Amino acid sequence: MEADEIKKILQDVSCGKVTVDAALTLLKAAPFKDMGFAKIDTHRALRQGNAEVIYGAGKTSEQITKIVARMLADGQKTVLITRLNKNAAEIVQQNIPIFYNEEARTAIAGKIPEPNGRGKIVIATAGTSDIPVAEEAAVTAHALGNETVCLYDVGVSGLHRLLAHTDDIMTASVIIAIAGMEGALASVIGGLASCPVIAVPTSVGYGTSFGGISALLSMLNSCASGVSVVNIDNGFGAAYLASMINHIGVN
């Protein structure tokens, strides 16, 4: 939707021809920006609360650069790019300033917002090998305006490591539990926490872990109430959901 079209809607609201609710509906249904190779949903934040996120895998660095530039030019203050490899990030960086986390394979263009959620998101990993997924979750959470606390290498094979962070677990608004192998961390945290727990199975483990499927099934069969599960290695999806929970009731 072009500026003159939005202006016409606002003028109609001002003179009483269109109600506020009707105008909001028109804005929510506004068309995308067609770039040929991509169609940018410029009004997703109005409909869903957060802007469209760029999935970097499979896109050329030129395509990513053009999409980011267009989103920033259209007024988007923060642009999140996931699954962005180092080489592509370096090329994008030559044209647009970005904050790039190589371990997370995630980048932010524009301004990183101040935390404005109800509380904090705790991100816990069973092992050090799960940290890349956790870092993707952390960068995503920061881009969406959340305070995060990261607890790394607190798996159930050394339960005292997790119990040393009981205060963080008890005071969290939502917890992301990330684990491979047998995926038991989510159930343990679910039995300690009074907030929602989002479990993320990872592809870490030996042969019978089946690339994370064993952890996925274990988490789906968790005996702890209040545990939900996202897909294997999906730190982004977990953080997006956690942010939605952490912003319930926030204007």
LOGUBA-969441 format. One record per residue: residue in three letters; y, z, x of N, C-alpha, C in turn. Coordinates in nm, 2 decimals. Each point is the difference from the previous one (the first is absolute). Layout:
<pts>
PT  rest     n.y     n.z     n.x    ca.y    ca.z    ca.x     c.y     c.z     c.x
PT   ALA       Y       Z       X       Y       Z       X       Y       Z       X
...
</pts>
This chain:
<pts>
PT  rest     n.y     n.z     n.x    ca.y    ca.z    ca.x     c.y     c.z     c.x
PT   MET   -0.12    0.00    0.08    0.12    0.00   -0.08    0.12    0.00    0.09
PT   GLU    0.09   -0.09   -0.02    0.12   -0.02    0.08    0.11    0.10   -0.05
PT   ALA    0.10    0.02    0.09    0.10    0.10   -0.03    0.08   -0.02   -0.13
PT   ASP    0.03   -0.13   -0.03    0.07   -0.03   -0.12   -0.08    0.03   -0.12
PT   GLU   -0.13   -0.01    0.00   -0.09    0.03   -0.11    0.00    0.15   -0.02
PT   ILE   -0.01    0.08    0.10    0.01    0.14   -0.01    0.13    0.05   -0.05
PT   LYS    0.11   -0.07    0.05    0.14    0.03   -0.05    0.01   -0.02   -0.15
PT   LYS   -0.06   -0.11   -0.05    0.00   -0.04   -0.14   -0.07    0.11   -0.08
PT   ILE   -0.11    0.05    0.04   -0.07    0.10   -0.07    0.08    0.13   -0.01
PT   LEU    0.06    0.04    0.12    0.09    0.12    0.00    0.12   -0.02   -0.09
PT   GLN    0.06   -0.12   -0.01    0.11   -0.02   -0.08   -0.04    0.01   -0.15
PT   ASP   -0.12   -0.05   -0.03   -0.05    0.02   -0.14   -0.03    0.14   -0.04
PT   VAL   -0.04    0.08    0.10   -0.02    0.14   -0.02    0.13    0.07   -0.03
PT   SER    0.10   -0.04    0.08    0.13    0.06   -0.01    0.07   -0.02   -0.13
PT   CYS   -0.02   -0.12   -0.06    0.06   -0.03   -0.12   -0.09    0.02   -0.12
PT   GLY   -0.11    0.06    0.02   -0.09    0.04   -0.11   -0.09   -0.11   -0.05
PT   LYS   -0.01   -0.11    0.06   -0.09   -0.11   -0.05   -0.14    0.03    0.04
PT   VAL   -0.03    0.07    0.10   -0.13    0.03    0.05   -0.01    0.15    0.02
PT   THR   -0.11    0.06   -0.04   -0.02    0.15    0.02   -0.04    0.02    0.15
PT   VAL    0.02    0.12    0.04   -0.04    0.04    0.14   -0.15   -0.03    0.03
PT   ASP   -0.08    0.04   -0.10   -0.15   -0.01    0.01   -0.03   -0.15    0.01
PT   ALA    0.06   -0.08   -0.08   -0.03   -0.15    0.00    0.04   -0.06    0.13
PT   ALA    0.12    0.05    0.05    0.05   -0.06    0.13   -0.10    0.04    0.11
PT   LEU   -0.05    0.12    0.00   -0.10    0.05    0.10   -0.12   -0.09    0.00
PT   THR   -0.05   -0.03   -0.12   -0.12   -0.08   -0.02    0.03   -0.14    0.06
PT   LEU    0.12   -0.06   -0.02    0.03   -0.13    0.05    0.00    0.01    0.16
PT   LEU    0.05    0.10    0.05    0.01    0.02    0.15   -0.14    0.01    0.06
PT   LYS   -0.09    0.08   -0.07   -0.13    0.02    0.05   -0.08   -0.13    0.00
PT   ALA    0.03   -0.09   -0.09   -0.07   -0.12   -0.02    0.06   -0.12    0.08
PT   ALA    0.10    0.04    0.09    0.07   -0.10    0.07   -0.09   -0.08    0.09
PT   PRO    0.03   -0.13    0.02   -0.09   -0.08    0.09    0.00    0.04    0.14
PT   PHE   -0.10   -0.05    0.07   -0.01    0.02    0.15    0.08   -0.10    0.07
PT   LYS    0.01    0.02    0.13    0.07   -0.09    0.09   -0.11   -0.09    0.07
PT   ASP    0.01   -0.13   -0.04   -0.11   -0.09    0.05    0.05   -0.06    0.13
PT   MET   -0.08    0.03    0.11    0.03   -0.05    0.13   -0.10   -0.11    0.04
PT   GLY   -0.08   -0.05   -0.10   -0.10   -0.10    0.03   -0.13    0.06    0.05
PT   PHE    0.00    0.06    0.11   -0.12    0.06    0.05   -0.02    0.14   -0.05
PT   ALA    0.10    0.06   -0.06   -0.01    0.13   -0.06    0.10    0.02   -0.12
PT   LYS   -0.04    0.08   -0.09    0.08    0.03   -0.12    0.03    0.15    0.00
PT   ILE    0.12    0.03    0.04    0.04    0.14    0.02    0.04    0.07   -0.13
PT   ASP   -0.07    0.10   -0.04    0.03    0.08   -0.12    0.11    0.09    0.02
PT   THR    0.12   -0.04   -0.02    0.12    0.07    0.04    0.03    0.12   -0.10
PT   HIS   -0.06    0.00   -0.11    0.02    0.11   -0.10   -0.11    0.10   -0.01
PT   ARG   -0.10    0.00    0.10   -0.11    0.09   -0.01    0.04    0.14    0.00
PT   ALA    0.10    0.03    0.08    0.05    0.14    0.01    0.06    0.05   -0.13
PT   LEU    0.06   -0.09   -0.08    0.05    0.03   -0.13   -0.11    0.04   -0.10
PT   ARG   -0.11   -0.08    0.01   -0.11    0.02   -0.09   -0.09    0.11    0.05
PT   GLN   -0.03    0.02    0.13   -0.10    0.09    0.04    0.05    0.11    0.09
PT   GLY    0.13    0.00    0.04    0.05    0.10    0.08    0.01   -0.02    0.15
PT   ASN   -0.09   -0.10    0.04    0.01   -0.03    0.15    0.00   -0.16    0.01
PT   ALA    0.06   -0.04    0.10    0.01   -0.15    0.03   -0.13   -0.06    0.04
PT   GLU   -0.01   -0.13   -0.01   -0.12   -0.07    0.05   -0.02    0.03    0.15
PT   VAL   -0.13    0.02    0.04   -0.04    0.02    0.14   -0.06   -0.13    0.05
PT   ILE    0.04   -0.03    0.13   -0.06   -0.13    0.06   -0.13    0.03    0.07
PT   TYR   -0.10   -0.07   -0.04   -0.13    0.01    0.07    0.00   -0.10    0.11
PT   GLY    0.00    0.05    0.12    0.02   -0.09    0.12   -0.12   -0.08    0.04
PT   ALA   -0.12    0.05   -0.02   -0.12   -0.08    0.04    0.00   -0.13   -0.07
PT   GLY   -0.03   -0.11    0.08   -0.01   -0.13   -0.06    0.13   -0.08   -0.01
PT   LYS    0.11    0.07    0.02    0.13   -0.06    0.00    0.05   -0.03    0.14
PT   THR    0.07   -0.11    0.02    0.06   -0.03    0.13    0.12    0.09    0.02
PT   SER    0.03    0.02    0.13    0.12    0.08    0.03    0.13   -0.07   -0.06
PT   GLU    0.00   -0.13   -0.01    0.12   -0.07   -0.05    0.01    0.03   -0.15
PT   GLN   -0.12    0.00   -0.07    0.00    0.03   -0.15    0.05    0.15   -0.02
PT   ILE   -0.05    0.09    0.08    0.03    0.14   -0.02    0.15    0.02    0.03
PT   THR    0.05   -0.07    0.10    0.15    0.01    0.04    0.08   -0.04   -0.12
PT   LYS   -0.03   -0.12   -0.06    0.08   -0.05   -0.11   -0.01    0.08   -0.12
PT   ILE   -0.12    0.06   -0.03   -0.01    0.09   -0.12    0.08    0.12    0.02
PT   VAL   -0.01    0.06    0.12    0.08    0.13    0.02    0.15   -0.03    0.00
PT   ALA    0.04   -0.11    0.06    0.14   -0.03    0.00    0.05   -0.03   -0.15
PT   ARG   -0.07   -0.06   -0.08    0.04   -0.03   -0.14    0.00    0.13   -0.08
PT   MET   -0.09    0.09    0.02    0.00    0.13   -0.07    0.12    0.08    0.04
PT   LEU    0.03    0.01    0.13    0.11    0.07    0.04    0.13   -0.06   -0.05
PT   ALA    0.01   -0.13    0.00    0.12   -0.07   -0.05    0.02    0.03   -0.15
PT   ASP   -0.11    0.02   -0.07    0.01    0.02   -0.15    0.02    0.15   -0.03
PT   GLY    0.03    0.08    0.11    0.04    0.14   -0.03   -0.11    0.10    0.02
PT   GLN   -0.12   -0.04    0.04   -0.11    0.10    0.02    0.03    0.08    0.13
PT   LYS    0.01    0.13   -0.01    0.04    0.08    0.11   -0.11    0.03    0.10
PT   THR   -0.12    0.01   -0.05   -0.12    0.03    0.08   -0.11   -0.10   -0.03
PT   VAL   -0.05   -0.07    0.10   -0.11   -0.10   -0.02   -0.12    0.05    0.09
PT   LEU   -0.11    0.02   -0.07   -0.12    0.04    0.07   -0.10   -0.12    0.02
PT   ILE   -0.05   -0.01    0.12   -0.09   -0.10    0.04   -0.13    0.06    0.05
PT   THR   -0.11   -0.03   -0.07   -0.13    0.06    0.04   -0.09   -0.10    0.07
PT   ARG   -0.10    0.05    0.08   -0.09   -0.09    0.07    0.06   -0.11    0.08
PT   LEU    0.10    0.05    0.08    0.08   -0.09    0.08   -0.05    0.02    0.15
PT   ASN   -0.05   -0.11    0.06   -0.05    0.01    0.14    0.12    0.01    0.10
PT   LYS   -0.03    0.04    0.12    0.10    0.02    0.10    0.08   -0.13    0.03
PT   ASN   -0.08   -0.11    0.02    0.07   -0.12    0.04    0.09   -0.05   -0.11
PT   ALA   -0.04    0.01   -0.13    0.09   -0.04   -0.11    0.12    0.09    0.00
PT   ALA   -0.02    0.13    0.02    0.11    0.09   -0.01    0.10   -0.03    0.11
PT   GLU   -0.04   -0.03    0.12    0.09   -0.04    0.10    0.09   -0.12   -0.03
PT   ILE   -0.06   -0.10   -0.07    0.08   -0.11   -0.04    0.09    0.03   -0.11
PT   VAL   -0.04    0.08   -0.10    0.09    0.04   -0.10    0.12    0.08    0.05
PT   GLN   -0.04    0.08    0.10    0.11    0.09    0.06    0.11   -0.08    0.07
PT   GLN   -0.03   -0.12    0.05    0.10   -0.08    0.06    0.10   -0.05   -0.10
PT   ASN   -0.03    0.00   -0.13    0.09   -0.04   -0.10    0.06    0.11   -0.09
PT   ILE   -0.08    0.10   -0.02    0.04    0.11   -0.09   -0.04    0.13    0.06
PT   PRO    0.09    0.10    0.01   -0.04    0.13    0.05   -0.11    0.06   -0.09
PT   ILE   -0.11    0.05    0.06   -0.10    0.07   -0.08   -0.05    0.12    0.08
PT   PHE   -0.04    0.10   -0.07   -0.07    0.11    0.06   -0.15   -0.03   -0.01
PT   TYR   -0.07   -0.02    0.11   -0.14   -0.04    0.00   -0.09    0.11    0.06
PT   ASN   -0.10    0.03   -0.08   -0.11    0.10    0.05   -0.12   -0.08    0.03
PT   GLU   -0.03   -0.02    0.13   -0.11   -0.08    0.03   -0.14    0.05   -0.04
PT   GLU   -0.01    0.14    0.01   -0.13    0.06   -0.05   -0.02   -0.02   -0.15
PT   ALA    0.11    0.00   -0.07   -0.02   -0.01   -0.15    0.00   -0.15   -0.04
PT   ARG    0.05   -0.09    0.09    0.02   -0.14   -0.03    0.09   -0.02   -0.12
PT   THR    0.11    0.08    0.00    0.09    0.01   -0.11    0.14    0.00    0.05
PT   ALA    0.09   -0.06   -0.07    0.14   -0.01    0.04    0.09    0.03   -0.11
PT   ILE    0.12    0.05    0.03    0.11    0.02   -0.10    0.12   -0.08    0.05
PT   ALA    0.06   -0.08   -0.09    0.13   -0.06    0.03    0.10    0.06   -0.09
PT   GLY    0.12    0.01    0.05    0.11    0.07   -0.08    0.00    0.15    0.03
PT   LYS    0.04    0.07   -0.10    0.02    0.15    0.02   -0.12    0.08   -0.05
PT   ILE   -0.04    0.09    0.08   -0.10    0.10   -0.04    0.06    0.10   -0.08
PT   PRO   -0.04    0.02   -0.13    0.07    0.09   -0.09   -0.03    0.14    0.03
PT   GLU    0.09    0.09   -0.04   -0.02    0.14    0.01   -0.10    0.05   -0.10
PT   PRO   -0.08    0.10    0.03   -0.10    0.04   -0.10    0.07    0.05   -0.12
PT   ASN   -0.05   -0.04   -0.12    0.05    0.04   -0.13   -0.11    0.03   -0.10
PT   GLY   -0.12    0.03    0.05   -0.10    0.04   -0.09    0.00    0.15   -0.04
PT   ARG   -0.09    0.04   -0.08    0.00    0.14   -0.05   -0.05    0.09    0.11
PT   GLY   -0.08   -0.04    0.09   -0.06    0.08    0.11   -0.04   -0.08    0.11
PT   LYS   -0.11    0.04    0.07   -0.05   -0.07    0.12   -0.14   -0.06   -0.03
PT   ILE   -0.02   -0.11    0.07   -0.13   -0.07    0.00   -0.07    0.04    0.13
PT   VAL   -0.12    0.06   -0.01   -0.08    0.04    0.11   -0.10   -0.11    0.03
PT   ILE   -0.01   -0.05    0.12   -0.10   -0.10    0.04   -0.09    0.06    0.10
PT   ALA   -0.13    0.01   -0.04   -0.10    0.06    0.09   -0.11   -0.10    0.04
PT   THR   -0.04    0.00    0.12   -0.11   -0.09    0.05   -0.11    0.09    0.05
PT   ALA   -0.12   -0.05   -0.02   -0.12    0.07    0.05   -0.01   -0.01    0.15
PT   GLY    0.04   -0.12    0.05   -0.01   -0.02    0.15    0.12   -0.07    0.05
PT   THR    0.00   -0.01    0.13    0.11   -0.08    0.07   -0.02   -0.14   -0.03
PT   SER   -0.12   -0.05   -0.02   -0.02   -0.14   -0.02    0.05   -0.05   -0.14
PT   ASP    0.03    0.10   -0.08    0.06   -0.04   -0.14    0.15   -0.01    0.01
PT   ILE    0.06    0.03    0.11    0.15    0.01    0.00    0.07   -0.13   -0.03
PT   PRO   -0.05   -0.12    0.04    0.07   -0.12   -0.04    0.02   -0.01   -0.15
PT   VAL   -0.10    0.03   -0.08    0.01    0.00   -0.15    0.11    0.10   -0.04
PT   ALA   -0.01    0.12    0.06    0.10    0.10   -0.03    0.14   -0.04    0.03
PT   GLU    0.02   -0.07    0.11    0.13   -0.04    0.04    0.05   -0.10   -0.10
PT   GLU   -0.08   -0.09   -0.05    0.04   -0.09   -0.10    0.05    0.07   -0.12
PT   ALA   -0.07    0.11   -0.04    0.03    0.08   -0.11    0.14    0.07    0.03
PT   ALA    0.02    0.05    0.12    0.12    0.07    0.03    0.12   -0.09    0.00
PT   VAL   -0.01   -0.12    0.06    0.11   -0.09    0.00    0.04   -0.04   -0.14
PT   THR   -0.10   -0.03   -0.08    0.02   -0.03   -0.14    0.07    0.11   -0.08
PT   ALA   -0.05    0.12    0.02    0.06    0.11   -0.07    0.15    0.02    0.04
PT   HIS    0.03   -0.02    0.13    0.14    0.02    0.04    0.08   -0.11   -0.06
PT   ALA   -0.05   -0.13    0.00    0.08   -0.11   -0.06    0.03    0.02   -0.15
PT   LEU   -0.09    0.08   -0.06    0.02    0.03   -0.15    0.07    0.13   -0.03
PT   GLY    0.05    0.06    0.11    0.09    0.12   -0.02   -0.07    0.13   -0.02
PT   ASN   -0.10    0.03    0.09   -0.08    0.12   -0.01    0.00    0.07    0.14
PT   GLU   -0.01    0.14   -0.01   -0.02    0.08    0.11   -0.15    0.01    0.02
PT   THR   -0.05   -0.02    0.13   -0.14    0.01    0.03   -0.03    0.10    0.10
PT   VAL   -0.12    0.05   -0.01   -0.06    0.09    0.11   -0.13   -0.06    0.03
PT   CYS   -0.02   -0.03    0.13   -0.13   -0.06    0.04   -0.09    0.10    0.07
PT   LEU   -0.12    0.01   -0.04   -0.10    0.09    0.06   -0.11   -0.09    0.05
PT   TYR   -0.01   -0.02    0.13   -0.10   -0.09    0.06   -0.11    0.07    0.06
PT   ASP   -0.12   -0.05   -0.01   -0.13    0.05    0.06   -0.03    0.14   -0.06
PT   VAL   -0.01    0.01   -0.13   -0.03    0.12   -0.06   -0.13   -0.01   -0.09
PT   GLY   -0.10   -0.08    0.05   -0.12   -0.02   -0.07   -0.09    0.12   -0.02
PT   VAL   -0.10   -0.02   -0.09   -0.08    0.11   -0.04   -0.10    0.04    0.11
PT   SER   -0.02   -0.08    0.10   -0.09    0.05    0.11    0.06    0.11    0.08
PT   GLY    0.13    0.03   -0.02    0.06    0.11    0.06    0.10    0.06   -0.11
PT   LEU   -0.06    0.06   -0.10    0.08    0.04   -0.12    0.12    0.09    0.03
PT   HIS   -0.01    0.08    0.11    0.11    0.09    0.03    0.13   -0.08    0.04
PT   ARG   -0.02   -0.12    0.04    0.12   -0.08    0.03    0.08   -0.03   -0.13
PT   LEU   -0.07   -0.03   -0.11    0.07   -0.02   -0.12    0.05    0.13   -0.06
PT   LEU   -0.07    0.11    0.01    0.04    0.12   -0.06    0.12    0.06    0.07
PT   ALA    0.03   -0.04    0.12    0.12    0.04    0.07    0.12   -0.06   -0.06
PT   HIS   -0.01   -0.09   -0.09    0.11   -0.06   -0.07    0.00    0.02   -0.15
PT   THR   -0.05    0.12   -0.04   -0.01    0.03   -0.14    0.13    0.01   -0.07
PT   ASP    0.10    0.04    0.07    0.14    0.01   -0.06    0.05   -0.14   -0.04
PT   ASP   -0.02   -0.10    0.09    0.04   -0.14   -0.03   -0.08   -0.05   -0.12
PT   ILE   -0.13    0.03   -0.01   -0.08   -0.05   -0.11    0.04    0.06   -0.13
PT   MET    0.03    0.13    0.00    0.03    0.08   -0.12    0.14   -0.04   -0.05
PT   THR    0.09   -0.05    0.08    0.14   -0.02   -0.04    0.03   -0.15   -0.02
PT   ALA   -0.10   -0.09    0.02    0.02   -0.14   -0.02    0.02   -0.04   -0.14
PT   SER    0.08   -0.11   -0.02    0.02   -0.06   -0.13   -0.12   -0.09   -0.03
PT   VAL   -0.05   -0.07    0.10   -0.12   -0.08   -0.01   -0.06   -0.02    0.14
PT   ILE   -0.13   -0.01    0.01   -0.06   -0.01    0.13   -0.08   -0.13    0.01
PT   ILE    0.01   -0.07    0.12   -0.08   -0.11    0.03   -0.11    0.04    0.10
PT   ALA   -0.12   -0.01   -0.04   -0.12    0.04    0.09   -0.07   -0.13    0.05
PT   ILE    0.00   -0.02    0.13   -0.04   -0.12    0.06   -0.12    0.03    0.09
PT   ALA   -0.12   -0.07   -0.03   -0.12    0.03    0.08   -0.09   -0.11    0.00
PT   GLY   -0.08   -0.02    0.11   -0.11   -0.09    0.00   -0.13    0.07    0.00
PT   MET   -0.10   -0.04    0.07   -0.13    0.06    0.01   -0.05    0.03   -0.14
PT   GLU   -0.02    0.13   -0.04   -0.05    0.04   -0.13    0.11    0.03   -0.10
PT   GLY    0.13    0.00    0.05    0.11    0.02   -0.09    0.02    0.13   -0.07
PT   ALA   -0.05    0.11    0.06   -0.01    0.13   -0.06    0.14    0.07   -0.01
PT   LEU    0.09   -0.05    0.08    0.13    0.07    0.01    0.07    0.01   -0.14
PT   ALA   -0.01   -0.11   -0.07    0.07    0.00   -0.13   -0.05    0.11   -0.10
PT   SER   -0.13    0.02    0.00   -0.06    0.10   -0.09    0.05    0.14    0.05
PT   VAL    0.00    0.03    0.13    0.04    0.13    0.05    0.14    0.02   -0.04
PT   ILE    0.09   -0.09    0.03    0.14    0.02   -0.03    0.02    0.01   -0.15
PT   GLY   -0.08   -0.08   -0.08    0.01    0.01   -0.15   -0.03    0.14   -0.05
PT   GLY   -0.09    0.07    0.07   -0.04    0.13   -0.04    0.10    0.11    0.05
PT   LEU    0.10   -0.04    0.08    0.10    0.10    0.04    0.13   -0.02   -0.06
PT   ALA    0.03   -0.12   -0.04    0.14   -0.04   -0.04    0.02    0.01   -0.15
PT   SER    0.12    0.03   -0.05    0.03    0.01   -0.14    0.07   -0.13   -0.04
PT   CYS    0.02   -0.10    0.09    0.07   -0.12   -0.03   -0.10   -0.12    0.00
PT   PRO    0.05   -0.11   -0.05   -0.09   -0.12    0.01   -0.04   -0.04    0.14
PT   VAL   -0.12   -0.04    0.02   -0.05   -0.04    0.13   -0.04   -0.15   -0.01
PT   ILE    0.05   -0.08    0.09   -0.03   -0.14    0.01   -0.09   -0.03    0.12
PT   ALA   -0.12   -0.04   -0.02   -0.10   -0.02    0.11    0.01   -0.14    0.04
PT   VAL    0.00   -0.02    0.14    0.00   -0.13    0.06   -0.13   -0.01    0.09
PT   PRO   -0.10   -0.08   -0.04   -0.11   -0.02    0.09    0.04   -0.09    0.11
PT   THR   -0.05    0.02    0.12    0.03   -0.09    0.11   -0.12   -0.07    0.05
PT   SER    0.02   -0.11    0.08   -0.12   -0.08    0.05   -0.05    0.06    0.13
PT   VAL    0.03    0.13    0.03   -0.04    0.07    0.12   -0.14    0.05   -0.02
PT   GLY   -0.09   -0.02    0.09   -0.14    0.06   -0.01   -0.10   -0.09    0.06
PT   TYR   -0.12    0.05    0.01   -0.11   -0.08    0.06   -0.07   -0.08   -0.11
PT   GLY   -0.11   -0.06    0.04   -0.06   -0.11   -0.09   -0.01    0.03   -0.15
PT   THR   -0.06    0.12   -0.03   -0.02    0.02   -0.14    0.13    0.04   -0.08
PT   SER    0.11    0.00    0.07    0.13    0.02   -0.07    0.04   -0.13   -0.07
PT   PHE   -0.07   -0.11    0.04    0.03   -0.13   -0.07    0.14   -0.03   -0.01
PT   GLY    0.08    0.02    0.11    0.14   -0.04    0.00    0.08    0.07   -0.10
PT   GLY   -0.04    0.13   -0.03    0.08    0.08   -0.09   -0.05    0.02   -0.14
PT   ILE   -0.11   -0.08   -0.03   -0.05    0.01   -0.14   -0.07    0.13   -0.02
PT   SER   -0.06    0.06    0.10   -0.06    0.14   -0.02    0.11    0.10   -0.03
PT   ALA    0.11    0.00    0.07    0.11    0.09   -0.02    0.06   -0.03   -0.14
PT   LEU    0.01   -0.12   -0.04    0.05   -0.04   -0.13   -0.08    0.06   -0.11
PT   LEU   -0.13   -0.02    0.01   -0.09    0.06   -0.11    0.00    0.15    0.00
PT   SER    0.00    0.06    0.12    0.01    0.15    0.00    0.12    0.05   -0.06
PT   MET    0.12   -0.07    0.02    0.12    0.05   -0.06    0.00   -0.03   -0.15
PT   LEU   -0.06   -0.11   -0.04   -0.01   -0.02   -0.15   -0.09    0.10   -0.07
PT   ASN   -0.09    0.06    0.08   -0.09    0.10   -0.06    0.04    0.14    0.04
PT   SER    0.13    0.02    0.03    0.05    0.13    0.04   -0.03    0.10   -0.11
PT   CYS   -0.04    0.12    0.04   -0.02    0.11   -0.09    0.13    0.08   -0.03
PT   ALA    0.10   -0.03    0.07    0.13    0.06   -0.02    0.08   -0.07   -0.11
PT   SER    0.06    0.07   -0.09    0.08   -0.06   -0.11    0.14   -0.03    0.06
PT   GLY    0.06   -0.11   -0.06    0.13   -0.04    0.04    0.01   -0.09    0.12
PT   VAL   -0.12   -0.06    0.04    0.00   -0.09    0.11   -0.01   -0.14   -0.05
PT   SER    0.09   -0.09    0.04   -0.01   -0.14   -0.03   -0.02   -0.08    0.13
PT   VAL   -0.05   -0.12   -0.01   -0.04   -0.07    0.11    0.06   -0.14    0.00
PT   VAL    0.05   -0.05    0.12    0.05   -0.13    0.02   -0.10   -0.08    0.08
PT   ASN    0.03   -0.12    0.03   -0.09   -0.09    0.07   -0.01    0.04    0.15
PT   ILE   -0.10   -0.06    0.07   -0.02    0.03    0.14    0.12   -0.04    0.08
PT   ASP    0.04    0.09    0.09    0.11   -0.02    0.09    0.14   -0.03   -0.07
PT   ASN    0.01    0.03   -0.12    0.12   -0.03   -0.08    0.10    0.12    0.01
PT   GLY    0.06    0.02    0.12    0.10    0.10    0.01    0.12   -0.03   -0.08
PT   PHE    0.04   -0.12   -0.01    0.12   -0.04   -0.08   -0.02    0.03   -0.14
PT   GLY   -0.11   -0.03   -0.06   -0.03    0.03   -0.14    0.00    0.14   -0.03
PT   ALA   -0.05    0.08    0.09    0.00    0.15   -0.02    0.14    0.05    0.00
PT   ALA    0.08   -0.04    0.10    0.13    0.05    0.01    0.09   -0.04   -0.12
PT   TYR   -0.02   -0.12   -0.05    0.08   -0.05   -0.11   -0.03    0.09   -0.12
PT   LEU   -0.13    0.02   -0.03   -0.03    0.09   -0.11    0.05    0.14    0.02
PT   ALA   -0.01    0.05    0.12    0.05    0.14    0.03    0.15    0.01   -0.02
PT   SER    0.07   -0.11    0.04    0.14    0.00   -0.03    0.04    0.00   -0.14
PT   MET   -0.08   -0.07   -0.08    0.02    0.00   -0.15   -0.01    0.14   -0.05
PT   ILE   -0.11    0.07    0.04   -0.03    0.14   -0.04    0.12    0.09    0.05
PT   ASN    0.04   -0.02    0.12    0.10    0.09    0.06    0.14   -0.03   -0.07
PT   HIS    0.02   -0.11   -0.07    0.13   -0.03   -0.06    0.00    0.02   -0.15
PT   ILE   -0.11    0.05   -0.06    0.00    0.03   -0.14    0.11    0.10   -0.03
PT   GLY    0.08   -0.03   -0.10    0.11    0.09   -0.04    0.12   -0.01    0.09
PT   VAL    0.00   -0.09    0.10    0.12   -0.01    0.09    0.08   -0.12   -0.06
PT   ASN    0.13    0.02   -0.02    0.08   -0.10   -0.05    0.03   -0.11    0.11
</pts>
